[in-house]
Amino acid sequence: MTIFQHPALHVQYDEKINAILEEWQLDFTTKLSSDEFREVGNKIIEAFKNKKVSKWYCDLSEQKTIDVEDQLWQEEFFYPELLKNGLSVACLVDTKNILGTVYTKNCLQNIDNQQVKIEVFNEQSEAKKWLAEVN
């Protein structure tokens, strides 16, 4: 089920594995505005709430640099809300530059008293296989 569709980003709910799949797309024509970036973040949070989702697959391979204000919003609002609403497994993928996934992993791990299984991958098929198998 599609949650958000944009030339730069596709987010869907995978009922089979009860996960949110966030996949950034290669797109040189359209950048997500700050409002769109936060809109999709809020839709992901709502999906975690409404569908009782516990798993998040985030492929950052094609994500463009995001504004500092949006990075702060992620750190201070988005990640804590994901955790508050059931996130227990995070599967982070970047086939090009592992630094983006390391940043996300560090942000999630630095939120107080959280027990989240986090794995970082540089290959999409291995990441999806792990996500389907992990509880």
C-alpha positions in Angstrom: 0.0 0.0 0.0 1.5 3.3 -1.1 1.8 5.9 1.7 3.6 8.6 -0.2 4.6 9.0 -3.9 6.9 11.6 -5.2 9.5 11.6 -8.0 12.3 11.7 -5.4 10.7 9.3 -2.8 8.4 6.3 -2.6 7.0 5.1 0.8 4.9 2.1 1.2 3.5 -0.3 3.8 4.4 -4.0 3.3 1.6 -5.9 5.0 3.4 -9.2 4.6 6.3 -8.3 6.8 4.6 -5.4 8.7 7.1 -2.8 7.7 7.3 0.7 6.2 9.6 0.8 3.2 11.1 4.2 2.4 13.0 4.3 -0.8 14.6 7.4 -2.2 14.6 7.6 -6.0 17.2 8.9 -8.5 15.6 12.2 -9.6 17.4 15.3 -10.8 14.3 17.3 -11.6 12.5 17.5 -8.4 13.6 18.1 -4.8 11.4 17.5 -1.8 10.5 20.8 -0.2 10.8 21.1 3.5 7.0 20.9 3.8 6.9 17.7 1.7 9.8 16.2 3.7 7.9 16.8 6.9 4.6 15.7 5.4 6.1 12.3 4.4 7.7 12.0 7.9 4.4 12.6 9.5 2.7 10.0 7.2 5.3 7.5 8.2 4.6 8.2 11.9 0.9 7.8 11.3 1.4 4.5 9.6 3.4 3.2 12.6 0.6 4.3 14.9 -2.4 3.1 12.8 -0.9 -0.2 11.5 1.1 -1.1 14.6 4.2 -1.3 12.5 7.5 -2.2 14.2 9.9 -2.4 11.2 11.4 0.3 9.0 13.4 -0.1 5.8 15.0 3.1 4.7 17.1 3.1 1.5 19.0 6.4 1.4 21.0 5.5 -1.7 19.5 8.2 -3.8 18.6 10.7 -1.1 19.9 14.2 -1.7 21.3 16.4 1.0 18.6 17.7 3.2 18.5 21.1 4.8 19.9 21.6 8.3 16.4 22.6 9.6 15.0 19.3 8.3 17.9 17.4 9.8 17.1 18.9 13.2 13.4 18.1 12.7 14.4 14.5 12.1 16.6 14.3 15.2 14.3 16.1 17.5 10.9 15.0 16.3 10.8 12.3 13.6 13.1 9.6 15.1 11.7 10.0 18.7 8.2 9.7 17.3 9.0 6.6 15.4 10.4 5.0 18.5 7.4 6.2 20.6 5.0 4.6 18.1 6.5 1.2 17.9 9.8 1.2 15.9 11.9 -1.8 17.1 13.7 -2.8 13.9 15.5 -0.4 11.6 17.1 -1.6 8.3 19.2 1.1 6.8 20.5 0.9 3.3 22.9 3.0 1.2 24.5 1.4 -1.8 26.7 4.5 -2.5 27.8 6.2 0.7 27.4 4.5 4.1 27.7 7.8 6.0 24.0 8.7 5.7 23.0 5.4 7.2 25.6 5.7 10.0 24.2 9.2 10.8 20.6 7.8 11.1 21.8 4.8 13.1 23.6 7.1 15.6 20.6 9.3 15.9 18.3 6.4 16.8 20.8 4.9 19.2 21.3 8.2 21.0 17.7 8.5 22.0 17.4 7.6 25.7 16.3 4.1 26.8 15.6 2.7 23.4 16.1 -0.9 22.4 16.1 -0.9 18.6 17.7 -3.6 16.4 19.5 -1.6 13.7 21.4 -3.1 10.8 23.2 -1.1 8.0 23.5 -2.6 4.5 25.1 -1.6 1.3 23.0 -4.1 -0.7 19.2 -3.9 -1.1 18.5 -7.6 -1.5 20.4 -8.6 1.7 18.7 -5.8 3.6 15.2 -6.9 2.6 16.0 -10.5 3.3 17.2 -9.6 6.8 14.1 -7.4 7.4 11.7 -10.2 6.5 13.5 -12.7 8.8 14.0 -10.5 11.9 11.5 -10.1 14.7 
